Amino acid sequence: MSTPPHSPAISDLLYSDVEDDLRAAVRAVLADRCGPAAVLGRIETAEPYDPALWRVLAVELGLAGLLVPEALGGQGASAREAAVVMEELGGAVAPVPFLGSAVQATTALLGCDTADQATAALLGRLAAGEATAALAVPLSAAPGGGFPPGVRADAGGRLTGSVTSVADALTADVLVVPALGPGGPGLYEVAAAQAESARPVSFDLTRPLADVTLDGAAGRLLATGDAAAAAVHSALLTGAGLLASEQLGVAQWCLDETVRYLGQRRQFGRVVGSFQALKHRLADLWLEVVSARAAARNAAGALACLASSPDAGAAAEAALSVAVAQAYVSPVAVHAAEEAVQLHGGIGMTWEHPVHLYLKRAKADEIALGTPGRHRSALAVPVGLPPAG
């Protein structure tokens, strides 16, 4: 699959024909290989990720290299196309490392010197689906939060320290590690085999986390100083912006599934969905999801514009759009999942029904890459309000 670059105006919230085709391809694979029973059947096993599904998505559809330029072996697509993929993965709570590897780690590497042969080769391997990577920061790390302080590097590039709650590290072949060295911030490539990874119990079992410990691991320097800090910030900003699309996918599934269920369930001789009170709740939820789609699409468009025209104005617009999206879409996803659990009645409380997977993903995503409150605080400053204490 080859997806052409796309740099639309930020105000263009509609999906292009290319994006619709991409959605159809991803949705068909997920419907065939990632149904609720398949996800429920593996989340408590020793291998919660689905390597076969990831191979199809990464290699056959080319999604692992979606954000990688064609000159480096990728698809040369933009954040808009990646957002469509995130929507579909969220709608299936797919246990694959797209966010950690194809979005965050890849974006961090693209912020380094891609003319360097080793860095270009690594990006090519990631784009081809030959390897996966993870950005070694806590899942809760937010854009604008400063350079991560958990790891130190010595003059020889040996890394020591620990990072908790790293998303997609368990399946990674390579870790992209921010570390503070003698010369200040640095970004390093570390083979995952050199790190010790412990798997804590994650609330969202479809995206297991890892506590990563480095004890003198050899790292290859990717970037230093302001370049390293900018690469990490870009990865976190892109991750937060595209996470809104995943949250949109979660909310849309919850709304669609609840409407479907209430249209079939009968009580007191009537279809439950015909009760006026439930109609009002679903109508309110539909309005929230529609608004969430606009916010998520705007964030993806702003990130696409920033990638094509990286100037100060585009950077400010992207930061603003991402903060708006995360501040709004996170609570919508949680609300949609809570409504889905409640309106499914008794069956919604059972382990066998997949709705609990969506509630857990929505709650975990709510604290990922900055809480809604943190993003609201970021929005307060531009409009002259004091940030929340």
N, C-alpha and C positions, 0 to 999 in steps of 0.2 A: 504494500500500500504506500502510495506517495501522496502527501498532503501539501499543497502549495502554501507558501507564506501568506499570512492574512493580516493586514493592518487596517482594520476598519476604524471609523470614527467612534469615539467612546459612546456617543449617543445611540449607536446602532445596537439595539438589544435583541434583534431578531437573529435567528439561526440561518446560516448560509446553506446552500445545497450541499457543499462539502461537509459541513458539520452534521447535517441530517443524515448523509450517507455514512459518516463515521459512527454516529449514534446507532444506526440500524445494524452495522456490522458488529459493534461491541455488544449490543443488546442480544443479538442472535447467539453469540458465543456464550454469554452469561446465562441465557435461558436454557441452553443445552447442557452446560457444564457446572452451573453455579446456582442451582435451585435451592430453596430453603432446606430441604432434607439433606442435601450434600454439605451445606455449611454447618448445620446442626450436628452432622455426623462426625465432623473432624475438629471442632473447636476445642474439645477437651482431650485431644490426643497429643502425642509427642510432636506431631507435625501439623500445627494449626494452619499453616500456609498451604496453598494448593499449588505445588510446583508444575503440575501438568497444565492447569489453567493459566498460570503465569507464562508458560512457554508458548501457548497459543496466542495470548494477548501480546506478549513482548516480541516474539519472533514472527509469527504468521501475520499478525496485524500490524506489527511494527510500532507498537505503542511505547516500547521502552525508549525509543529514540525520537519521540514526537517533538520534543523541544530542542533536539540537537540539530544544528545546521546540516544541510545536505553535504557540504564540503567535508564534514567530519563523520559522515556515514549515517546521519539521521534523516528524519523526515522534513526538517525545516519548517515545522508548523509553529503556531503561536499559542499563547495562553488560552485563547478562545477555544481552540480544538482540544487542548488538555482539559479545559473546564467541562466540555461535553463528556469526555471519558470519565472524569471524576463524578459527574452526575450519575452516570450509569453504574459505576462501581459502588457509589453510595446507595443507589436503589437496590443493589443486590448484596450489600454489606460483604463485598467480595474480599476474601482473605489473601490479597496479593500486595506486593510492596511497591505499588505505583507511586504513592505519595512520597515515600522515603527515598526511593531510588530514581525514578523517572522524573520527579519534580524537584525535591529539595537537594539531593546530592548532585544531580545533573546541573541544576541552576548554579550551585556553588562552584562547580568545576568550570562552567562557562564564564564565571567571573574571574577566573585565573587566566594565565597566559596560554591560550589554546594553540599558539604557534610552537610551544614546547612539544616535542615529539612524544614524550611519555604521557603528557596530559591528553594530547590528541588521541593517542592510542587507547587510553583508558576510556575516554568518551566514546570512541568507536566500539569498544567491547560492550559498554553499557547499552549503546544504541542497538547493537546487534542481538542483545539478549544473552550474550555470552557470560556476563557477570552482572551482579547487582551490587548496589552501594547504599550506604546510609550516612546521613549527616549526624555526627555524634554530638547532638545537643538534646537536652530534655524535650519531651513532647510539648511541655508547657511553655517553652521559650517563645517570647513574642518579638516581632520586629520592633526595633527601636529600643530594645532592652539592654543594649550594650554588648560588648564582646564576652562570650562565655568564659568564666574563669576556672573551670574545673580541671583543666589539664595544663601541665607545664612541660616545656621543651628545653633541653640543654643545648649547648653550642653544637653538639654533634647530631642533633635531630632525634634524640631519644626522648620518648614521651612517657610521662608518668602522671597518673591521676585517675579520676573516675567520673563517669557521667551516668546519671540515673535516668531511667524511663526514656530510653532511646527507641523511637519507632522504627520498625523494620530492620533492626540490627541483627536479629536472630537469623535471618536468611541472607544477610549481606556477605559478599566476598571481599569487599573493600569498605573501609571506614574513611570518611572525610572528616578529619578531626581539627577543630579550632583549638589552638594552644597558645599560651603566653610564653614567649621565649626571651632570651637576653636582649633581643632587638624589638620587643613588643609583640603585638598580635601576629600569629602565623596560622596558615592553613596547611595541613599535612595529609598525605595519602598513607594509610596504614593497612596492611593486610589484616583482614578480620581474624585470621588464625593466630595473630600475635596478641590478641586481646582476650581477656577472660570475660565471658558474657553469662550473667546469671539471669534467669527468667522469673521475675516476681509474678505474683498473681495479678493479672490485669482485669480491671472492671469490664473492659471490652475485649472479649476473648477472640474476636475476629481481627483485632490488630494488637497482637501481643507485644509487650515492651521488653526491653533488656537493660540491665544495669551493667555498664561496660567499664572494665578496669584495665588500665594500661600500666605496666611495670617495666619501664625501660624499652618499650617497643620502638623498633626502627621506623621512622617516618620519612617520607620524601616530601620536601618542602614544595608547596604549590604556589603560595603567595605570602607576602609579608606586609606588615604595616597597614596603611589605609586600604590597600587592595584586598588584603585578607578580610578586614572588617567589612568592607563593602560587599564582598562575595557572600559572607555569612548573612548580612542584612538582606541582600537580594534573595537568597534562598528562603529565609524566613518570611519575607514579604510575599514572595510568590506562593509559598506553601500556604500561608494564611488566606491569600486571595482565592486560591483554587480549592481550599478546604471548604469555603462557603458553597461552592458548587456541589461538593460531596454532601454537605448538610442539606442542600436543596434536594438532592436525590433521595436522601433519607425521608425528608418531609413529604415529598411527592408520593413515595411508595406508601407511607403511612396513610395519607389522605385517600389514595386510590383504593388501597386494600380495605380501609374502613367503609368507604362508600359501597364497595362491592359486597362486603359482608352484611351491611345493614340493608342492602337491597334484596338479600336472600333470607335473612333471619325473620321468622314470624313469631309474633306474640299477641295474645288476645285476639287471634284471628286476623291480624293485620301485619303487613310488612313493617318491621321496626323502623326502617328508613322513612316511612311516611309520617312519623310522629313529628309534630311541628317543632318541638324543642330540639330534637336532634337535627332537623333541617337547619335550624338557626346556627347550631354549633358547627356544623359542617360548612355552612356558607361563610361564617367568620374565619374558619380555618383555611378555606379556599382563598379568601382575600389575602390572608397572611402569606400563603405559599406563592401567590402571584407576585406580591410585593418582594418576597425573598428572591424570586427568580430575577426580577429587575435589578436588585442590588448585587446579586452574584454575577450576573452577566456584565453589569457595569464594571465590576472589579476585574473580571477577566479581560474586558476590552481595554481598560486602563493599563493593565500589565502588558498586553500586546503592544499598545502604543509606546510604552516605556522601552520595551525591548527593541522596537524599530527606530525610535528617536530618543535616545537616552540623554535628555537635557533636564535642567532643573525644574522646568514647568511640568514635564511629564512625570518626573519623580514625585513631585508634590501631589499631583493629581492621582497617581497610583496609590500613594500612601493614604490619601483621604478616602479614595474609593474602597480600598481594602478594609480600612477601619469601619466605614459605614456598613459594608457587607457583613463583617464579623459581628459588629454590635447588633445587627438586626437579624441575620439569618440563624445564628446560634440559638437564640431563644425560640425561634419559630420551629426549628427542628425538634427541640425538646418538647415543645407544646404539642406538635403533631404526633410525636411518639406517645406522649402521655394520653392524649385523646384516643389514639388507636388502642392502647391497652385497655382503657376504661370502657370504650364503646364496643369492644369485643366481648365484654362481660367475662364470664368464668373462663372461657377458652383462652382469653387474652392473658390470664394469669398462669397458664401452664407452660412448662418447659418445652413441650412438643410444638407449640405454635411459635413461629419465628418472630413475632412482634417484639419480644423482649430483646432480641438482638439489635433491633433498631433503636429501642430506648437506650440501651447501653452504649451504642455507637454515638447517639446524639449527645448523651451526657459526657462521654469521654471527649468528643469533639468540642464540647462547650468550653473545656479548659485547655484545649490544644492550641498552641501558637497564639496565646493571649486570650484571656477571658473576655466576655462582652463588656464587663466593667472597665477593663484596661483599655479596650479600644474606644469606649465612650470617653474615657479620660483624655485619650489622644485627640479626640474630636473637639474637646472643650477648648483647647488652646487656640485653634484658628478662629473661633467665633467669639473669643474674648471672655470665656467663662473660666473660672478656676478649676483645675483638674480635681477629680475626687481624691479625698485624702486616703 
